[in-house]
Amino acid sequence: MEHRRSVESEEDVEVPSPVWTRTEEGNRYGSVPGLEDEELADPEELERVAFIEDWWPVLALPQPKRETGIRPEIDESGYKDWGAFGTVDFERICPRHFSIDWKRERLREELSYAVYVLGSVCQRVRVDEACLTMKRLRMGELALSEIKDSDLWAVGKWYLRCRRLRDDLRKLGEPRLVASRR
């Protein structure tokens, strides 16, 4: 496409157009009939698609899992940003706290908190009602959704949470809970 500068004439003197006026250029990547230029894919997007198409066998190879548990942030373009936590130095100095002992300790803390809250909630209702509610929940005669009283519902909710946490600790082989009975 040939671009010509327009020439203005004033009083029979030809003067070139000012520099700040710009002739419109077409889309350098071409266009598709019936589509606006804004609807077409960006060159970076096309490059990413071509890269994935060319390298999919390599990208499909299994890779070792990251043990740190740190997940990258994904920006609006889909790129990963690991920040300072994705470096090799951070992995080297980062403690490996995602072990079974670490999980046991977190579950113990959560169970301790749940037992404390259960005790606090039980103080709002009569003892015989709380015990009966917990017994019926344990036996499977009552579902949490069937409890209408909000205080008894809270007792049931925290009781079931304590049981779930205790069962999770038992599955991990918690030494203090293995010998105990339900």
C-alpha positions in Angstrom: 0.0 0.0 0.0 1.4 3.3 -1.0 1.2 6.2 1.3 1.5 9.7 -0.1 1.7 12.9 1.9 -1.0 15.2 1.1 -0.1 18.5 -0.3 -2.1 21.6 0.5 -2.0 24.6 -1.7 -2.5 28.1 -0.5 -2.6 30.9 -2.9 -1.0 28.9 -5.6 1.9 27.8 -3.4 2.1 24.1 -2.6 2.9 23.5 1.1 3.4 20.0 2.5 1.0 18.8 5.1 2.0 19.4 8.7 4.1 16.7 10.3 1.6 16.1 13.1 -1.0 14.9 10.7 -0.7 11.2 10.2 -2.1 9.1 7.5 -4.1 6.0 8.7 -2.3 2.8 8.3 -4.1 -0.5 7.9 -3.7 -3.5 10.3 -0.3 -4.9 9.7 -1.5 -8.5 10.5 -4.4 -8.3 8.1 -8.1 -8.6 8.8 -10.9 -11.1 8.4 -14.0 -10.0 6.4 -17.0 -9.5 8.8 -14.9 -9.2 12.0 -13.8 -6.1 13.7 -10.0 -5.7 14.4 -10.7 -5.8 18.1 -12.2 -9.3 17.8 -9.1 -10.8 16.3 -6.5 -12.6 18.4 -3.5 -10.7 19.7 -0.1 -11.6 18.3 1.1 -12.7 21.7 -1.9 -15.0 22.0 -1.2 -16.5 18.6 2.5 -17.0 19.6 1.5 -18.8 22.8 -0.9 -21.1 20.9 1.8 -21.9 18.3 4.3 -22.6 21.1 2.0 -24.9 22.9 1.1 -26.7 19.7 4.8 -27.2 18.8 6.0 -28.2 22.3 3.0 -30.2 23.6 4.9 -33.5 23.8 7.5 -31.9 26.0 5.0 -30.0 28.1 3.0 -33.3 28.6 5.9 -35.0 30.3 5.4 -35.6 34.0 7.3 -33.3 36.3 8.1 -33.5 39.9 5.6 -31.9 42.2 6.6 -28.8 44.1 6.8 -29.7 47.8 6.5 -26.1 49.2 2.8 -25.7 48.7 3.3 -22.2 47.4 1.2 -21.5 44.3 2.0 -18.8 41.8 -0.1 -15.9 41.0 -1.6 -15.9 37.5 -1.9 -12.5 35.8 -4.6 -11.5 33.4 -2.5 -12.8 30.5 -2.3 -16.3 32.0 1.4 -16.1 32.9 2.6 -17.4 36.2 4.4 -15.1 38.7 6.2 -17.0 41.3 7.7 -13.9 42.9 10.5 -14.5 45.5 9.0 -17.8 46.6 9.6 -19.6 43.3 13.4 -19.4 43.6 15.7 -22.3 44.2 17.1 -20.5 47.2 13.7 -20.3 48.9 13.1 -24.0 48.4 16.5 -24.7 49.9 15.9 -22.7 53.1 12.1 -23.4 53.3 11.4 -25.9 56.1 9.6 -29.0 55.0 6.7 -28.6 57.4 4.1 -30.5 55.3 4.8 -33.8 56.9 2.5 -36.1 58.9 3.8 -34.7 62.2 2.9 -31.2 61.0 -0.5 -32.3 59.9 -1.1 -34.1 63.3 -0.1 -30.9 65.2 -2.5 -28.8 63.1 -5.3 -31.2 63.7 -4.6 -31.4 67.4 -4.8 -27.6 67.6 -8.0 -27.5 65.6 -9.5 -30.3 67.8 -8.5 -28.4 71.0 -10.2 -25.3 69.7 -13.3 -27.2 68.6 -13.6 -28.9 72.1 -13.3 -25.4 73.7 -16.0 -24.0 71.5 -18.2 -27.0 72.1 -17.9 -26.6 75.9 -18.8 -22.9 75.5 -21.9 -23.7 73.4 -23.0 -26.5 75.7 -23.3 -23.9 78.5 -26.2 -22.2 76.7 -28.4 -25.3 76.9 -29.5 -27.8 79.5 -27.0 -30.7 80.0 -29.6 -33.4 79.4 -30.6 -31.8 76.0 -27.0 -31.4 74.9 -26.2 -35.0 75.8 -29.3 -36.3 74.1 -28.6 -34.3 71.0 -25.0 -35.6 70.8 -26.1 -39.2 71.4 -28.8 -39.1 68.7 -26.2 -37.5 66.3 -23.7 -40.2 67.1 -26.2 -43.0 66.6 -27.4 -41.6 63.3 -31.0 -41.0 64.6 -30.8 -37.3 64.0 -29.4 -35.1 61.2 -28.0 -31.7 61.8 -30.4 -30.1 59.4 -33.3 -31.5 61.5 -32.4 -29.5 64.6 -34.5 -26.3 64.9 -33.1 -24.7 68.1 -30.1 -22.6 67.2 -28.2 -23.4 70.4 -28.8 -27.2 70.0 -27.8 -26.9 66.3 -24.5 -25.2 67.4 -23.9 -28.0 69.9 -24.5 -30.6 67.1 -22.3 -28.7 64.6 -19.3 -28.5 67.0 -19.8 -32.0 68.3 -19.7 -33.4 64.7 -16.6 -31.3 64.0 -14.9 -32.7 67.0 -15.7 -36.3 65.9 -14.5 -35.6 62.4 -11.2 -34.1 63.7 -10.7 -37.0 66.1 -11.3 -39.5 63.2 -8.8 -37.7 61.0 -6.2 -37.9 63.8 -7.0 -41.6 64.2 -6.4 -42.1 60.5 -3.0 -40.4 60.7 -2.1 -42.8 63.5 -2.4 -40.4 66.4 -0.7 -42.4 69.3 -3.0 -40.9 72.1 -6.2 -41.6 70.2 -5.6 -45.1 68.9 -6.4 -46.8 72.2 -9.4 -44.7 73.0 -12.9 -45.9 72.3 -15.7 -44.1 70.5 
